């Protein structure tokens, strides 16, 4: 039997949750765990080091049927850092306004969601030179 060591890097886990919070809420609602989810999210918002609350969210998702917990809610090229630049001297991306997660929404995306679902705040513009 494999041991589940949790969601790994906290900032990457928060980025996944932020980007897919509506999906996370839907999964919790289908299992009748909305109140529990909101309690965990409030805990994440209210502390400097959210690692224990991220672990609790990971376990909650597993109890809701998401086998891989936070790791099962989404994957993408932008998680954990900006993707490779493609010929522009400066790349713009929108990042967590509190610098707590690793979510990046590229400025060149046609209709990007530039809002943090966890903190209900706009993402912050960040420019990166090549």
NORDA-V804235 format. One record per residue. N is the residue number from 1. RES is the residue in one letter. PHI is phi in degrees with one decimal (NA if undefined). NEAR is the number of other C-alpha atoms within 12 Angstrom. Layout:
# NORDA-V804235
N,RES,PHI,NEAR
N,RES,PHI,NEAR
This chain:
# NORDA-V804235
1,X,NA,3
2,X,-79.0,6
3,X,-95.8,6
4,X,-89.6,16
5,X,-90.6,14
6,X,94.8,27
7,X,-81.7,32
8,X,82.9,21
9,X,-58.5,23
10,X,-61.6,31
11,X,-66.2,29
12,X,-68.2,32
13,X,-61.2,40
14,X,-63.3,45
15,X,-62.3,42
16,X,-63.1,41
17,X,-66.1,40
18,X,-58.4,42
19,X,-68.6,38
20,X,-123.5,28
21,X,-60.0,30
22,X,-60.6,19
23,X,-65.1,21
24,X,-61.3,37
25,X,-62.5,30
26,X,-64.3,19
27,X,-61.4,26
28,X,-64.2,30
29,X,-63.9,20
30,X,-61.3,17
31,X,-98.5,20
32,X,70.0,16
33,X,-119.4,23
34,X,-61.0,22
35,X,-62.1,15
36,X,-63.5,23
37,X,-61.3,34
38,X,-63.3,23
39,X,-63.9,19
40,X,-65.6,30
41,X,-62.6,33
42,X,-61.7,20
43,X,-63.3,23
44,X,-62.8,30
45,X,-69.8,26
46,X,-97.8,16
47,X,-131.6,15
48,X,-75.5,14
49,X,-116.2,17
50,X,-83.1,24
51,X,-53.3,28
52,X,-63.9,23
53,X,-71.7,29
54,X,-63.8,40
55,X,-62.0,29
56,X,-63.4,28
57,X,-65.6,42
58,X,-56.4,37
59,X,-67.3,28
60,X,-61.3,35
61,X,-61.7,37
62,X,-62.2,26
63,X,-67.2,22
64,X,-86.2,28
65,X,101.0,21
66,X,-88.4,24
67,X,-50.9,18
68,X,-95.1,26
69,X,57.4,31
70,X,-59.6,42
71,X,-65.3,33
72,X,-93.6,25
73,X,-91.8,33
74,X,168.9,25
75,X,-138.0,19
76,X,-173.7,21
77,X,-64.7,17
78,X,-84.6,25
79,X,-74.9,30
80,X,94.0,25
81,X,155.1,24
82,X,-69.5,27
83,X,-66.0,20
84,X,-56.1,16
85,X,-74.4,20
86,X,-124.4,14
87,X,98.0,9
88,X,-95.6,13
89,X,-67.5,12
90,X,-131.7,18
91,X,-109.7,24
92,X,-106.4,24
93,X,-143.8,31
94,X,-106.6,35
95,X,-125.5,38
96,X,-55.3,35
97,X,-65.9,26
98,X,-103.0,23
99,X,56.0,22
100,X,-106.1,32
101,X,-126.4,35
102,X,-99.1,32
103,X,-65.2,44
104,X,-134.5,43
105,X,-113.6,38
106,X,-69.2,32
107,X,-65.4,25
108,X,-83.7,19
109,X,-60.6,15
110,X,-58.1,9
111,X,-139.1,10
112,X,-73.3,18
113,X,-84.7,25
114,X,-107.9,27
115,X,-135.6,26
116,X,-84.1,34
117,X,-72.9,28
118,X,-71.9,36
119,X,-105.5,26
120,X,54.4,18
121,X,-135.2,18
122,X,-69.5,20
123,X,-70.6,32
124,X,-95.4,24
125,X,-72.4,22
126,X,-135.2,22
127,X,-107.5,20
128,X,-123.3,21
129,X,-84.5,15
130,X,-73.7,14
